[in-house]
Amino acid sequence: MLSTFNITTKAIRQPLTLNRVSNLRPLCNYHTDLKGSVNYKLRGKGRQFVDFIRVKARGGDGGDGCVSFQREKYLAKGPPNGGNGGRGGNVIIRADPDESTLKRLGKVCSAKRGQNGLGGGRHGTQGEHLIIPVPVGTVVREIIQPIEEESPEDIEATREARWVYYPRAEQETVREGRVNFFKQAERIMDEEDRYYRWRKRNEKQDLVEIDLTEPNQEIVLCRGGTGGYGNPHFLTTENRSPKWATRGRKGEMREIELELKTIADIGLVGLPNAGKSTLLGAISNAHPKQANYAFTTLHPFVGTVDYADQYQLTVADIPGLIKGASRNVGLGHAFLRHVERAKILVYVVDISGPSPLEDLKTLQHELEAYRPGLTKRQSLIVANKADKVGTARDNLMELQKLVDNIPIIPVSARYEKNVLKLTSVLRKEVERIRAVEEAERLERLKEEDEGEDA
């Protein structure tokens, strides 16, 4: 037993031969090809945060109807009693406050199909709804799909595939002079199909576009298909034993894109290694990764600032921006969507650097390149690393002299100096903006009520 173990160990510790190295070439080529893609920088350390994804959603198909007849001891030829199929499940998107990323979503989301009908007049149950939890602040936007007209061959194939037959009933032939009850049933279903196609063609369907900004807010994205008819549906005074039923209809299908825009009161914007993560850790309960190199933060962090009177603010920290981020240099500026909703933009500037003013201009230029007018929002400059002796004081005086339209607060996030003043100023500004938004909301509700009364 011992010798066998030693042989196995030696086999495991064999050095890589030429043949074994050649087996790794496709994997290496795959990573080499990714270097030219935009997502390569995020895949390098594993992308744990996803804020944009495209999903195909499909409602559940309806259950099939049942072909059944009542059979009892003294009732050899009873009436039809097949149940209808159940309706398919819906696809529902719900804003969940416990979610923080879209990573859990798959590329295709389908609800459960309805249950088939059963004998004894038992209808199938409705399919289970598919509830997709997404973070609060997710924008649901439908992608326009070209409308394809069904060809006559497709319509004919659909007509043939919609029937469920009683055993050996499809081979029955109608003698000449007799009424063909199956043709009557086909005409009934053809009329229903024409109605569905007419409604789909003429009914105004607005594209889905909704912003889920409230917890537990939801939207029914795709409805399930209707269930098929059991054979009692085709019972007439002449045809007392219909031997066919219909299959359930297909559920709705949509292709959507989900975009997460973090809801925070304050958004931190700065160049790499400016101290944004350190500042977030100093003023809030968040614990982002902190290190003395660029692009430490690869995805947004949201922290909560707790005050003594239980008042709270939320602060969002995004990856660093560099010159040319609008051209996908560095990590690009796609993460700026997470500060679009921020009430206050905080420019974190390294005051000990060679040119803080140029850093500020770079940040404002990239914000304008991403969305024009974003720099006109309420702003604040945090002159970080003010504890550095030498150039920090001179750069601060020069920055205060050249920038007079934005308040400047010098801090040392590393040693938590002047942090209390920063949090006090942020709270004062957020309270003012919240009061203005609440007044505007009440005024808007008042105008809507007056319009309804008129």
N, C-alpha and C positions, 0 to 999 in steps of 0.2 A: 504493500500500500504506500509506503514511504517513497519507493523508487518511482512509482507512477506519478505521485505528486510532484516530484522533482522534474520529471520529464515534461509535465504540463506547464510548470513554471518557466522552464527554459523556452518552451514554444511560445509562450505569451511575450517573453522579453526579447524575441528576435528583433534585430535591427531592420529598418525598412530597406527592402531590396528594391531594385529598379522596377520590377513588375508591380510591387505594391505601391510605389510612388506613382506609377502611371495611372493607377486606378483613381487617384485623387485629382487628376487633371480636369475633368468636367466640372468639379466643384470649384476649383480655382478659377477656371474660365468664367463661371457664373458670377463670382464676386468681381472679377475684373470688368465684366460687362456692366455691372451695377454702378461702377464708379462714375459713369456719365449721367446717371439718373439723379433726379432731384432728391429722391428719398434715400439715397445711399448714406447720407450723413446721419439720418435717423436710424437706419437699420444697423449701423455700425455697432452700437451698444445695446441694441434691442429696443424696439419701439413699444413702450408700455402705454403710451398715451395716443389715442386716436380721436381726432376732432372733426374728421370729414370722411364720409363713407357713402357709397351708392349701394342701394338695396333693391332687390326685386321682391315685391310683396304680392301674395296671391291668397285670396279667400278660399276657404274649403269648398270642394265640390259637394253638390247635393247627393243624398243617398238614393239608391235605386228603389223604385216601387216593387211590390211583391205580387206575384201571380199565385193565388191560393183560392181554394174552395172549401166551404164548410162540409165536413164529413163527420157523421154521427152513426150510431148503431142502426137506427131506423130511418136514416136520411142519406140515401146513397148518392144523390145528386143535389147537394146543397147549393146555396147562392155563393157568389164570389165574396171573399172576405180578406183580400190582400191589403196590407197597409201601405200608406204613402211613405216615401223616403224622407228622412230628416234634412233640414236645411244645413248647409255648410257653415263652419265657424267663420267669424270675422277676424280681421287683422286690426288690432288696436294699438296705437302708440300712446304711451302714458309717461308723463314727466315724473320721475322718481327722485326725490331729494337725496337718496342714498347712493345714487349713481354719479360717477365723475368722469367717465370716458365712454366712448362708443366701441371699444375694442371687443366687447362680448357679442356684438351683432355679427351675423353671418351675411353672406352675399345674397342668399335666398331665404325668405321667411314665408312659410306656408301654414295656414290654419288647418285644423282637422276636418275631414270630410264628414258629412252627416251619416247617420246609421241607416242601413237599408231597412225597408219595411218588412214586417213579419206577418205570418198568417194569423188568423183570428182577429183581423181588423186592428192589429197593433202597428201604430205608426212609429217610424224611426225617430230617435232623439236627435236633437241638434248637435252639430259638431262643436267641439271645445274651441272657444275663442283663443287666439294667440295674442297675448299682451306683451308688447315689446317695451321694456323699461329703458328710458333714455334720461340723461341728465337734464336738470332744469336749465333752460336757456337754449335748448336745441331748436333749430329752425328746420322744419319739414317742408321740402320743396319738391314738387312733382316734375319729372322730366318729360318733355313733350315727345310723344311717340306718334309716328305717322300712322294714319288710319288706313288699313288695308281692306279693300273690298273682297268679299268672299267670292270665289269663282263658282260657277255652276257645279263643277266636279266636287268641290269641298262641301257645298250645300247638300248634294246628293249623298255623299259619304256620311255626313252628319245625320241625315234622315234614316239611313240604314242602320247606323250604330246606336240609335236612341231607344231601340225596343228590347224588352226583356220578354222572352216567349215561355209559355208553358211547355214542358217536355213533349217533343214531336209535333207541336202546334205549327211550327214554321214550315213543315212539309205538307200541311193540309192544302188541298186545292179546292176551289169553289166551282161547282158545276155550273154549266151555262143556264141562265135563267134565274139563278139564286142571287140574293143580295150579298155583296162582298162587304162584310162588316169591318174587316181590317182596313179596307180602303176608306171607309167612313171615319175610322179612328185616325188614319193618316191625314185626312183633310182637316180634322179638328186640330191636330198638332201642327200642321202646316200653317194654319191660320194664326195659331199662337206664336209660332216662330216668326212670321211676318210682322206681327205686332212688336215683338222684342227687337227685331232689326229696325223697324220704323222708329221706335222710341230711342234706340241707341243713336240713330242717325240724326234725329231732330231735337232730342232733348239737350238743352244747354248744360254742359258739364264744365264747371269752372275747374281750373287746375288747382290742385291742393297746394296751399302755401300758408303755413301757420307757424307762429312763434310760440313755443311752449314756455312761458315765463312764470307760470304759477305751479306750485307743487300739486301733483295728482291731476293736473289738466290733461285731457286725453282727446283723441280724435279717432274716429272709425275710418281707417284708411281704405280697406277693401272689404266688401260685403261678400258673404258666402252665397253660393248658388242655391237655387230652390230645389227641393226634393222632387223625385219622380213620382208619377201617379201610380197607384195600385190598380189592379184590374176592375174594382168596383166603379172607378171613374168612367169607364167606357160601357157601363151597363145601360141598356136601353130596353124599351118594351118589346123590341124584336130580337135583340141579341141578349139572351139571358145568361150566357156563360162566356164572357170575353176571356180569351186565353193569352193576353198580352198586357204588359205594363211598360212604363217608360223609365229611362235612366235619369239620374239627377243632372242638373245643368252645371256648367262650369262656374267657378267663382270669379270675381273681378280680379284683375291683375294690373298692377301699377309699378312703375319704376321711379324711385324717389332718391333724393340725396338728402342726407342728414348732416347738418353743420352745427357744431357746438360753439356757442359764443358764451363764454363764462360771464355770469352776472356778478359783478363786484362793484363796490362803491369807489374804489381807488385802483388805478392801474399804474404799475411801475414800469417805466421805459428807460432803457439805458444801453450803453455800449457794453460789450463783453468785459468782464472783470471790473465793473464799476462798483460792485458791492451791493447789487440788488438783493441777492439771496441773503446776504448778511443783514441787510436792513430789514427784510421781511422777517427773519428770525428774531431780530431785536424788538420789533414793535408788535408782533403777533404770536399766536400759538403754533405757527407752522415751523417745520424743521427741514427746510430744503438742504440739498447738498451744498457745501461751501468748500471752495478750494481756490488756490491762487493760480488759476489758469483760465483761459477763455473757454466759453461754451460749457461751463459746468452745468447749467440748467438746460435740459433738452426738451422739456415740456412745461407748460404753465403750472404754477403752484398758487393755491388760494389759501390765505390765512385769515384768521379772525382776530381783530383787536378788541380786547375786553377791557372795559373801564370799571371803575370802582362802583358806579351806580348801575351796573349791569347793562350799560349801553354797549352796542357792538357795531363794528365796521368790518367790512370784508375788503381784503387787499389781494390783488392778482399780480403775480410776478411772471413775466414772460421771458423766453430766451433773448439773449443779447442781440442787438441790431448793429450792423456795421455798414459802412459806406458801400452802396451797390446792393443792398438787401432786396430792393425792388426787382433786381435782375437775378434773384436766387443766389446771390453771393452769401457765403456763410450758411445759416439755416433759413435764409429767405425771410420774408415778412408775413408769411401765412399766419403766424401766431398772433399777429396784431388784431385778428378778429376777436380775441379775448379781452381787448381793452376798448372795443367799440362802445360797449354799454357803460363803461366806467363814468362816474359823475365827475371825477377829477383825474387828470393825467399828471403824474409825478415824474419829472425828468431827474433821474439819478445820474449825477455828473461827478466824475473823479476829479476833485479839485486839486489833487497833487500831480496831475498829469501835465504834459507840456502845453496843451492848449484846450482848456475846458470850454471856451467859447466856440471853437470849431466842433467840438463834440456835440454841443447843444444844437448847432446849426445842422449837423449831420442827422441827428435824431428828428428834428423838425422837417427836414427835407424828406426823409424816408416815410414819415407819417403822412405828409401831403401826397407823396407818390402812391401810397396805399389807398388813401381815401381823401380827396380834396375837402378841406374845411375841418379836418380832425384837429388841427393845431389851434383852432379858434375856441376850443372847449376850455373850461376852467382848468388852469394849470398851476403847477408849483414846481420849483427847482429845489432839489435836495443836493447841497454841496457836500458830498460824502468824502471821507478820509481827510477831514479837516485837522486831524491830530498830527498829520505828517509835517514835520518842521521843514523849513526851507521855502519851497515855492508855494505851499498851500495858502498862506496868508496873502501873499502878493496876488496870486491868481483869484482869490475870493474878492479882494478889493477891486481888481480889474473887471471881474464879472459883474459885480454890483454896480459899477460905473457904466458899463455898456448895456446892461439889461435892466430896464426900469419898468417894464410892463408886466413882469412875472415876479411874484415874491420868491425870495431866496432864503433858505434856512440851512446854515452849516451844521453838520452832524458828524459824529464818529460812530458808525454802526458797529464797529468792532468792539469798542469800549463802551457803547451805549451812552455816549455823551450827547446832550441836547435832544434826546429822543422824546422826552416828556413834552417839550415845546412843540415838536413836530406832530405828535398825536393830538395835542390840544387844538392846533391850527386845523388839522384834517377834520376833526370832529365838528368844529365850528362851521367849516365850509359845507360839509355833508349835511348837517342839520338845516342850513339855509337852503340848499338845493332840494332837499326832501320836502321842505315846507312849500317851496314854489311848485314842485311837481304835484303835491297833494291839492293845492289850490287850483291848479289847472285841471286836475282830474275831476274835482267837484264841479267846476264850472262846465266842463264837458258833459257830465251827467245831467246837470241842470238844463242845459240846452237840449239834450236828447229828450228829457221828460216834457219840456215845453213843446217840442216838435210833435211828440205823440199825442199830446192833449189837443193841439191844433188840428 
